[in-house]
Amino acid sequence: MPKFVNAPGRFDKRPGLVADDTARLTAIDGVVVDMVTEMADPDRAAALEVDGFTVHHHGGPGIGECAILTKDAHFPTILADKALKLTEGGGKARLSKPLYARAVVAETKAGHVQVITNCHLPAHLEGIWAAIPMPDRLRVKRLMKGGNPRIRAWLEAVAEWRTQTTQLAAHHHADDIVVGGDWNVDVNKKWVRHLLEKVWPGLNIAEPAKGDLGRRKIGFVLTSMKVEGAETLKQASSDHKANVFDLAHVNVRPVKKTPATPPPAFDHVTYNGALMDNKTMTFVQTMESHLGYSLTILQGCYNPGGVSQSAGTHDGGGVVDLAPFDHDRKVHVARMLGGFYWHRLPIPGVWGEHIHGGIRNHGTLSPSAKAQQRNYDGDPPTDGLADQAIDPTWHPDPPVGFDYAQAWHDLHKPAKKTTAKRSST
């Protein structure tokens, strides 16, 4: 089982200590990724070099804050290595410079494509946040508009980080997403967990049993992979402990490797970095074939109780949220193929603009998703929200169903062979 290390650093520790910790952590059996922060100093960054690993790190202050090490034998192919610009800077003190995340898209020897990314988010804000009464503490849109500048920078950074990471996952049809770094919020606290549900829904929280900075847990990981275990190990080069996570693939077979026959419709898979099942993946892939581009999935399926704003619609299968780009075409295509889909405008403090919907009569729809389908199929159809407003937009008449097996065969039928005609002269 692959192990992922998240090792937040400390800028004033000697490069020799960085080299010692890096050699020790990457030598652990099964470690394939080491994510580190506070690497802007060139001597500290140079200390990350270790046999058998590729260091992904570029530049100095800001852009060079984070680095990712990938094991060459496990990841023979690197598809992308990027610095993601998350904020523009322009504030005071530590907020004066732009904030960056490091992102690597790597393919394993077995063919799994993974987006691995880390960032050092703004610090010294938990006390500020705790001074805000609930539920205002979790009203993300309001805090981003007029809240404390340090909290605002943290939220803006995570929102942009999520956007660019999900876009990378869609572009490369990633099986997995692994998001680490120094979060500078303590996931021990219940309100922080609710905050993470709002700002980056649909991913699992991987955390150690014990704190990694005193009693606090701030070096956790968000991931689409299955979390099988975690441990903390001391670092001489940091005031943080390093966290080592055992993460397992949901996909036994990478999505780019096509099986000989349609796999079981409701077996779980990840596609474009989001959890779903084979039937939902085939629906999404069929949408992509009609639209001519890959779909950025903001939230997948089987996330029971994970996002309160979703009212349980993502607890089962068949339901996904998509990026709002080209929303009219996306909704039309989804409905044409047998989906109940709507374009959702932003509601401050609740959700941002997105596309939400599911597959009609999907076998594992949650009760609330089934209720939304009844709204969609109603006479007149309504919008699937609590207001039950009439939906005047186009609906297929009669309603359309989605044939999983036929759609799968249509997607994976072999290309026709063409023979050149012999010309006569």
ZIKA-V142605 format. One record per pair of residues at least 12 apart in sequence whose C-alpha atoms are under 10 Angstrom apart, sorted by the first residue. I is the first residue (numbers start at 1). J is the second residue. Records with the same first field share a line. If there is no record, write none. Layout:
# ZIKA-V142605
I->J ; J
This chain:
# ZIKA-V142605
1->29 ; 30 ; 31 ; 32 ; 228 ; 245 ; 246 ; 247 ; 248 ; 249
2->29 ; 30 ; 31 ; 32 ; 33 ; 74 ; 245 ; 246 ; 247 ; 248 ; 249
3->26 ; 28 ; 29 ; 30 ; 31 ; 32 ; 33 ; 34 ; 228 ; 229 ; 230 ; 243 ; 244 ; 245 ; 246 ; 247 ; 248
4->25 ; 26 ; 30 ; 31 ; 32 ; 33 ; 34 ; 35 ; 69 ; 70 ; 116 ; 178 ; 180 ; 221 ; 230 ; 243 ; 244 ; 245 ; 246 ; 247
5->25 ; 26 ; 28 ; 31 ; 32 ; 33 ; 34 ; 35 ; 36 ; 68 ; 69 ; 180 ; 181 ; 219 ; 221 ; 230 ; 231 ; 232 ; 233 ; 242 ; 243 ; 244 ; 245 ; 246
6->33 ; 34 ; 35 ; 36 ; 37 ; 68 ; 118 ; 179 ; 180 ; 181 ; 182 ; 219 ; 220 ; 221 ; 232 ; 241 ; 242 ; 243 ; 244 ; 245
7->21 ; 22 ; 25 ; 34 ; 35 ; 36 ; 37 ; 180 ; 181 ; 182 ; 212 ; 219 ; 220 ; 232 ; 233 ; 234 ; 235 ; 237 ; 238 ; 240 ; 241 ; 242 ; 243 ; 244
8->35 ; 36 ; 37 ; 38 ; 39 ; 66 ; 118 ; 119 ; 120 ; 180 ; 181 ; 182 ; 183 ; 212 ; 213 ; 218 ; 219 ; 235 ; 237 ; 238 ; 239 ; 240 ; 241 ; 242 ; 243
9->35 ; 36 ; 37 ; 38 ; 39 ; 65 ; 66 ; 120 ; 181 ; 182 ; 235 ; 236 ; 237 ; 238 ; 239 ; 240 ; 241 ; 242
10->36 ; 37 ; 38 ; 39 ; 236 ; 237 ; 238 ; 239 ; 240
11->37 ; 38 ; 39 ; 40 ; 41 ; 44 ; 65 ; 237 ; 238
12->38 ; 41 ; 44 ; 237 ; 238
13->38 ; 44 ; 236 ; 237 ; 238 ; 239
14->43 ; 44 ; 47 ; 236 ; 237 ; 238
15->39 ; 41 ; 42 ; 43 ; 44 ; 45 ; 46 ; 47 ; 48 ; 237
16->43 ; 44 ; 47 ; 48 ; 236 ; 237
17->44 ; 47 ; 235 ; 236 ; 237 ; 238
18->36 ; 39 ; 43 ; 44 ; 45 ; 46 ; 47 ; 48 ; 49 ; 235 ; 236 ; 237 ; 238
19->44 ; 45 ; 46 ; 47 ; 48 ; 49 ; 50 ; 237
20->47 ; 48 ; 235 ; 236 ; 237
21->47 ; 48 ; 233 ; 234 ; 235 ; 236 ; 237 ; 238 ; 242
22->34 ; 36 ; 47 ; 48 ; 49 ; 50 ; 69 ; 235 ; 237
23->47 ; 48 ; 49 ; 50 ; 51
24->235
25->233 ; 235 ; 242 ; 243 ; 244
26->50 ; 51 ; 52 ; 53 ; 69 ; 70 ; 71
27->50 ; 51 ; 52
28->244
30->71 ; 74 ; 246
31->70 ; 71 ; 74 ; 244 ; 245 ; 246
32->52 ; 53 ; 69 ; 70 ; 71 ; 72 ; 73 ; 74 ; 75 ; 108
33->53 ; 54 ; 55 ; 68 ; 69 ; 70 ; 71 ; 72 ; 74 ; 75 ; 116 ; 244
34->48 ; 53 ; 55 ; 67 ; 68 ; 69 ; 70 ; 71 ; 180 ; 242 ; 243 ; 244
35->55 ; 56 ; 66 ; 67 ; 68 ; 69 ; 70 ; 102 ; 116 ; 117 ; 118 ; 119 ; 179 ; 180 ; 181 ; 182 ; 242 ; 243
36->48 ; 65 ; 66 ; 67 ; 68 ; 69 ; 102 ; 118 ; 119 ; 120 ; 180 ; 181 ; 182 ; 242
37->64 ; 65 ; 66 ; 67 ; 68 ; 101 ; 102 ; 118 ; 119 ; 120 ; 180 ; 181 ; 182 ; 238
38->61 ; 62 ; 64 ; 65 ; 66 ; 67 ; 119 ; 120 ; 182 ; 238
39->57 ; 58 ; 59 ; 60 ; 61 ; 62 ; 63 ; 64 ; 65 ; 66 ; 67
40->57 ; 58 ; 59 ; 60 ; 61 ; 62 ; 63 ; 64 ; 65 ; 66 ; 67
41->59 ; 60 ; 61 ; 64 ; 65
42->58 ; 59 ; 60 ; 61 ; 64
44->237
45->57 ; 58 ; 59 ; 60 ; 64 ; 65 ; 66 ; 67
48->67 ; 68 ; 69
49->69
50->69 ; 71
51->71 ; 72
52->69 ; 70 ; 71 ; 72 ; 73 ; 74
53->68 ; 69 ; 70 ; 71 ; 72 ; 73 ; 74 ; 75
54->68 ; 69 ; 70 ; 71 ; 72 ; 75 ; 78
55->67 ; 68 ; 69 ; 70 ; 71
56->68 ; 69 ; 70 ; 81 ; 82 ; 83 ; 102 ; 103 ; 104
57->69 ; 81 ; 82 ; 83 ; 102 ; 103
58->81 ; 82 ; 83 ; 102
59->83
61->97 ; 98 ; 99 ; 100
62->83 ; 85 ; 97 ; 98 ; 99 ; 100 ; 101 ; 120
63->83 ; 84 ; 85 ; 97 ; 98 ; 99 ; 100 ; 101 ; 102
64->83 ; 99 ; 100 ; 101 ; 102
65->83 ; 99 ; 100 ; 101 ; 102 ; 118 ; 119 ; 120
66->83 ; 100 ; 101 ; 102 ; 103 ; 117 ; 118 ; 119 ; 120 ; 181 ; 182
67->83 ; 101 ; 102 ; 103 ; 104 ; 117 ; 118 ; 119 ; 181
68->81 ; 102 ; 103 ; 104 ; 116 ; 117 ; 118 ; 181
69->104
70->104 ; 106 ; 116
71->108
72->108 ; 109
73->108 ; 109
74->106 ; 107 ; 108 ; 109 ; 110
75->105 ; 106 ; 107 ; 108 ; 109 ; 110 ; 111 ; 112 ; 113 ; 114
76->106 ; 107 ; 108 ; 109 ; 110 ; 111
77->105 ; 106 ; 107 ; 108 ; 109 ; 111 ; 113
78->104 ; 105 ; 106 ; 107 ; 108 ; 113 ; 114
79->104 ; 105 ; 106 ; 107 ; 113 ; 114 ; 115 ; 172
80->103 ; 104 ; 105 ; 106 ; 107 ; 115 ; 168 ; 172
81->102 ; 103 ; 104 ; 105 ; 106 ; 115 ; 116 ; 117
82->100 ; 101 ; 102 ; 103 ; 104 ; 105 ; 117 ; 168
83->99 ; 100 ; 101 ; 102 ; 103 ; 104 ; 117 ; 119
84->99 ; 100 ; 101 ; 102 ; 103 ; 117 ; 118 ; 119 ; 160 ; 161 ; 164 ; 165
85->98 ; 99 ; 100 ; 101 ; 102 ; 157 ; 160 ; 161 ; 164
86->98 ; 99 ; 100 ; 101 ; 119 ; 121 ; 153 ; 154 ; 156 ; 157 ; 158 ; 159 ; 160 ; 161 ; 162 ; 163 ; 164
87->99 ; 100 ; 153 ; 154 ; 156 ; 157 ; 158 ; 160 ; 161
88->100 ; 153 ; 157
89->153
91->149 ; 150 ; 153
92->149 ; 150
94->122 ; 123 ; 150
95->122 ; 149 ; 150 ; 153 ; 154
98->157
99->119 ; 120 ; 121 ; 122 ; 153 ; 154 ; 157
100->118 ; 119 ; 120 ; 121 ; 157 ; 161
101->117 ; 118 ; 119 ; 120 ; 121 ; 157 ; 158 ; 161 ; 164 ; 165 ; 180 ; 181
102->116 ; 117 ; 118 ; 119 ; 120 ; 161 ; 181
103->115 ; 116 ; 117 ; 118 ; 119 ; 161 ; 164 ; 165 ; 168 ; 178 ; 179
104->116 ; 117 ; 118 ; 165 ; 168
105->117 ; 165 ; 168 ; 169 ; 172 ; 174 ; 176 ; 177
106->172 ; 174
107->172 ; 174 ; 175 ; 254
108->254
110->252 ; 253 ; 254 ; 257
111->175 ; 253 ; 254 ; 255 ; 256 ; 257
112->173 ; 174 ; 175 ; 176 ; 249 ; 251 ; 252 ; 253 ; 254 ; 255 ; 256 ; 257
113->169 ; 172 ; 173 ; 174 ; 175 ; 176 ; 177 ; 254 ; 255 ; 256 ; 272 ; 273
114->168 ; 169 ; 172 ; 173 ; 174 ; 175 ; 176 ; 177 ; 178 ; 224 ; 225 ; 272 ; 273
115->165 ; 166 ; 168 ; 169 ; 172 ; 173 ; 174 ; 175 ; 176 ; 177 ; 178 ; 179 ; 223 ; 272 ; 273
116->165 ; 169 ; 176 ; 177 ; 178 ; 179 ; 180 ; 223
117->161 ; 165 ; 177 ; 178 ; 179 ; 180 ; 181 ; 221
118->161 ; 178 ; 179 ; 180 ; 181 ; 182 ; 183 ; 221
119->157 ; 158 ; 161 ; 179 ; 180 ; 181 ; 182 ; 183
120->154 ; 180 ; 181 ; 182 ; 183 ; 184 ; 219
121->150 ; 153 ; 154 ; 155 ; 157 ; 158 ; 181 ; 182 ; 183 ; 184 ; 185
122->150 ; 151 ; 152 ; 153 ; 154 ; 155 ; 157 ; 182 ; 183 ; 184 ; 185
123->150 ; 151 ; 154 ; 182 ; 183 ; 184 ; 185
124->150 ; 151 ; 184 ; 185
125->148 ; 149 ; 150 ; 151 ; 154 ; 184 ; 185
126->151 ; 184 ; 185 ; 186 ; 192
128->148 ; 150 ; 151
129->147 ; 148 ; 150 ; 151 ; 185 ; 192
130->191
132->147
134->191
135->191
136->349
137->191 ; 192 ; 195
138->191 ; 192 ; 194 ; 195 ; 196 ; 198 ; 199 ; 349 ; 350
139->195 ; 198 ; 348 ; 349 ; 350 ; 351
140->152 ; 155 ; 156 ; 195 ; 198 ; 199 ; 348 ; 349 ; 350 ; 351 ; 352
141->155 ; 156 ; 199 ; 346 ; 347 ; 348 ; 349 ; 350 ; 351 ; 352
142->348 ; 349 ; 350
143->155 ; 156 ; 349
144->156 ; 349
145->348
154->183 ; 184 ; 185
155->195 ; 199
156->199
158->183 ; 196 ; 199 ; 200
159->198 ; 199 ; 200
160->199
161->179 ; 200
162->179 ; 199 ; 200 ; 201 ; 298
163->200 ; 296 ; 297 ; 298 ; 323
164->296
165->177 ; 178 ; 179 ; 273 ; 296
166->272 ; 273 ; 274 ; 295 ; 296 ; 297 ; 298 ; 299 ; 323
167->272 ; 273 ; 294 ; 295 ; 296 ; 297 ; 298 ; 323
168->272 ; 273 ; 296
169->271 ; 272 ; 273 ; 274 ; 294 ; 295 ; 296 ; 297
170->271 ; 272 ; 273 ; 274 ; 293 ; 294 ; 295 ; 296 ; 297
171->272 ; 293 ; 294 ; 295 ; 296
172->272 ; 273 ; 294
173->254 ; 255 ; 256 ; 270 ; 271 ; 272 ; 273 ; 294 ; 295 ; 296
174->254 ; 255 ; 256 ; 270 ; 271 ; 272 ; 273 ; 274
175->224 ; 225 ; 249 ; 250 ; 251 ; 253 ; 254 ; 255 ; 256 ; 269 ; 270 ; 271 ; 272 ; 273 ; 274 ; 275
176->223 ; 224 ; 225 ; 226 ; 248 ; 249 ; 250 ; 251 ; 254 ; 269 ; 270 ; 271 ; 272 ; 273 ; 274 ; 275
177->203 ; 222 ; 223 ; 224 ; 225 ; 270 ; 272 ; 273 ; 274
178->203 ; 204 ; 206 ; 221 ; 222 ; 223 ; 224 ; 225 ; 247 ; 273
179->203 ; 205 ; 206 ; 220 ; 221 ; 222 ; 223 ; 224
180->206 ; 218 ; 219 ; 220 ; 221 ; 222 ; 223
181->218 ; 219 ; 220 ; 221 ; 222
182->217 ; 218 ; 219 ; 220 ; 221 ; 240
183->217 ; 218 ; 219 ; 220 ; 221
184->216 ; 217 ; 218 ; 219 ; 220
185->216 ; 217 ; 218 ; 219 ; 220
186->211 ; 212 ; 213 ; 215 ; 216 ; 217 ; 218 ; 219 ; 220
187->205 ; 206 ; 207 ; 211 ; 216 ; 217 ; 218 ; 219 ; 220
188->207 ; 209 ; 210 ; 211 ; 215 ; 216 ; 217 ; 218
189->216 ; 217
193->205 ; 306
194->306 ; 307 ; 308
195->307
196->222 ; 306 ; 307
197->305 ; 306 ; 307 ; 308 ; 309
198->306 ; 307 ; 308 ; 309 ; 349 ; 350 ; 351
199->307 ; 351
200->222 ; 298 ; 299 ; 307
201->222 ; 298 ; 299 ; 300 ; 303 ; 306 ; 307 ; 308
202->222 ; 223 ; 224 ; 273 ; 274 ; 275 ; 297 ; 298 ; 299 ; 300 ; 301 ; 302 ; 303 ; 304 ; 306 ; 307 ; 314
203->221 ; 222 ; 223 ; 224 ; 225 ; 226 ; 273 ; 274 ; 275 ; 299 ; 300 ; 303 ; 306
204->221 ; 222 ; 223 ; 224 ; 225 ; 226 ; 227 ; 303 ; 306
205->220 ; 221 ; 222 ; 223 ; 224 ; 225 ; 226 ; 227
206->219 ; 220 ; 221 ; 222 ; 223 ; 225 ; 226 ; 227 ; 228 ; 229 ; 230 ; 243 ; 244 ; 245 ; 246 ; 247
207->219 ; 220 ; 221 ; 222 ; 227 ; 229 ; 230 ; 231 ; 232 ; 243 ; 244 ; 245
208->220 ; 221 ; 229 ; 230 ; 231 ; 232 ; 242 ; 243 ; 244 ; 245
209->229 ; 230 ; 231 ; 232
210->230 ; 231 ; 232 ; 243
211->231 ; 232 ; 240 ; 241 ; 243
212->231 ; 232 ; 233 ; 234 ; 239 ; 240 ; 241 ; 242 ; 243
213->238 ; 239 ; 240 ; 241 ; 242
214->239 ; 240 ; 241
216->240
217->240 ; 241 ; 243
218->240
219->232 ; 240 ; 241 ; 242 ; 243
220->242 ; 243 ; 244 ; 245
221->243 ; 245
223->247 ; 273 ; 274
224->247 ; 248 ; 249 ; 250 ; 269 ; 270 ; 271 ; 273 ; 274 ; 275 ; 300
225->246 ; 247 ; 248 ; 249 ; 250 ; 251 ; 269 ; 270 ; 273 ; 274 ; 275
226->246 ; 247 ; 248 ; 249 ; 250
227->245 ; 246 ; 247 ; 248 ; 249
228->245 ; 246 ; 247 ; 248
229->244 ; 245 ; 246 ; 247 ; 248
230->243 ; 244 ; 245 ; 246 ; 247
231->243 ; 244 ; 245 ; 246
232->244 ; 245
249->269 ; 270
250->267 ; 268 ; 269 ; 270 ; 275 ; 276
251->267 ; 268 ; 269 ; 270 ; 271 ; 275
252->268 ; 269
253->269
254->269 ; 270 ; 271
255->269 ; 270 ; 271 ; 272 ; 278 ; 281
256->271
258->412
259->412
260->412
261->405 ; 408 ; 409 ; 412
262->278 ; 279 ; 282 ; 404 ; 405 ; 406 ; 407 ; 408 ; 409 ; 412
263->277 ; 278 ; 279 ; 405 ; 408
264->277 ; 278 ; 279 ; 405
265->277 ; 278 ; 279 ; 280 ; 281 ; 282 ; 362 ; 363 ; 404 ; 405
266->278 ; 279 ; 280 ; 317 ; 318 ; 362 ; 363 ; 364
267->279
268->280 ; 281 ; 301 ; 302 ; 317
269->281 ; 301
270->300 ; 301
271->284 ; 285 ; 295 ; 297 ; 300
272->284 ; 294 ; 295 ; 296 ; 297 ; 298 ; 300
273->296 ; 297 ; 298 ; 299 ; 300
274->296 ; 297 ; 298 ; 299 ; 300 ; 301 ; 302 ; 320
275->297 ; 299 ; 300 ; 301 ; 302 ; 303 ; 317 ; 320
276->299 ; 300 ; 301 ; 302 ; 303 ; 314 ; 316 ; 317 ; 318 ; 319 ; 320
277->300 ; 301 ; 302 ; 316 ; 317 ; 318 ; 364
278->317 ; 318 ; 404 ; 408
279->317 ; 318 ; 359 ; 362 ; 363 ; 402 ; 403 ; 404 ; 405 ; 407 ; 408
280->300 ; 301 ; 317 ; 318 ; 319 ; 320 ; 358 ; 359 ; 362 ; 404
281->300 ; 318 ; 320 ; 404 ; 408
282->402 ; 403 ; 404 ; 405 ; 407 ; 408 ; 409 ; 411
283->318 ; 334 ; 337 ; 338 ; 339 ; 358 ; 359 ; 402 ; 403 ; 404 ; 407 ; 408
284->297 ; 318 ; 320 ; 334 ; 359
285->407 ; 408 ; 411
286->333 ; 334 ; 337 ; 407 ; 408 ; 410 ; 411
287->330 ; 331 ; 332 ; 333 ; 334 ; 335 ; 336 ; 337
288->330 ; 333 ; 334
289->411
290->329 ; 330 ; 333 ; 334 ; 337
291->326 ; 329 ; 330 ; 333
295->322 ; 323 ; 325 ; 330
296->321 ; 322 ; 323 ; 324 ; 325
297->320 ; 321 ; 322 ; 323 ; 354 ; 355
298->320 ; 321 ; 322 ; 323 ; 324 ; 354 ; 355 ; 356
299->314 ; 319 ; 320 ; 321 ; 322 ; 323 ; 356
300->314 ; 315 ; 316 ; 317 ; 318 ; 319 ; 320 ; 321 ; 322
301->313 ; 314 ; 315 ; 316 ; 317 ; 318 ; 319 ; 320 ; 321 ; 358 ; 364 ; 365 ; 366
302->314 ; 315 ; 316 ; 317 ; 318 ; 319 ; 320 ; 364 ; 365 ; 366
303->315 ; 316 ; 317
304->316 ; 366
308->350
309->349 ; 350 ; 351
310->350 ; 351 ; 356 ; 368 ; 369
311->368 ; 369 ; 385
312->365 ; 366 ; 367 ; 368 ; 369
313->356 ; 357 ; 358 ; 365 ; 366 ; 367 ; 368 ; 369 ; 370 ; 371 ; 372
314->357 ; 358 ; 365 ; 366 ; 368 ; 369
315->364 ; 365 ; 366 ; 367 ; 368 ; 369
316->362 ; 363 ; 364 ; 365 ; 366 ; 367 ; 368 ; 369
317->358 ; 359 ; 362 ; 363 ; 364 ; 365 ; 366 ; 369
318->339 ; 357 ; 358 ; 359 ; 360 ; 361 ; 362 ; 363 ; 364 ; 365 ; 366 ; 369
319->339 ; 340 ; 341 ; 356 ; 357 ; 358 ; 359 ; 360 ; 362 ; 364 ; 365 ; 366 ; 369
320->341 ; 355 ; 356 ; 357 ; 358 ; 359
321->341 ; 342 ; 343 ; 344 ; 354 ; 355 ; 356 ; 357 ; 358
322->343 ; 353 ; 354 ; 355 ; 356 ; 357
323->343 ; 352 ; 353 ; 354 ; 355 ; 356
324->343 ; 344 ; 345 ; 352 ; 353 ; 354 ; 355 ; 356
325->353 ; 354 ; 355
326->355
327->342 ; 343 ; 344 ; 354 ; 355
328->342 ; 343 ; 355 ; 393
330->342 ; 343 ; 355
331->343 ; 355 ; 356 ; 357 ; 393 ; 394 ; 395
332->393 ; 394 ; 395 ; 396
334->357 ; 358 ; 359
335->357 ; 358 ; 359 ; 360 ; 394 ; 395 ; 396 ; 399 ; 400 ; 401 ; 402
336->394 ; 395 ; 396 ; 397 ; 399 ; 400 ; 401 ; 402
337->359 ; 360 ; 396 ; 399 ; 400 ; 401 ; 402 ; 403 ; 407
338->358 ; 359 ; 360 ; 361 ; 362 ; 396 ; 399 ; 400 ; 401 ; 402 ; 403
339->357 ; 358 ; 359 ; 360 ; 361 ; 362 ; 373 ; 376 ; 399 ; 400 ; 401 ; 402
340->356 ; 357 ; 358 ; 359 ; 360 ; 361 ; 369 ; 372 ; 373 ; 374 ; 375 ; 376 ; 377 ; 383 ; 384 ; 395 ; 399 ; 400
341->355 ; 356 ; 357 ; 358 ; 359 ; 360 ; 372 ; 373 ; 376 ; 383 ; 384 ; 395
342->354 ; 355 ; 356 ; 357 ; 358 ; 376 ; 383 ; 384 ; 391 ; 393
343->355 ; 356 ; 357 ; 383
344->356 ; 357 ; 383 ; 385
356->384
357->369 ; 372 ; 373 ; 376 ; 384
358->370 ; 372 ; 373
359->373 ; 400 ; 401 ; 402
360->372 ; 373 ; 374 ; 376 ; 377 ; 399 ; 400 ; 401 ; 402
361->373 ; 401 ; 402
362->401 ; 402 ; 404
368->384
369->384
371->384 ; 385
372->384 ; 385 ; 386 ; 388
375->388 ; 389 ; 390 ; 391
376->390 ; 391 ; 395 ; 399
377->395 ; 396 ; 397 ; 398 ; 399
378->390 ; 391
380->392
381->393 ; 394 ; 395
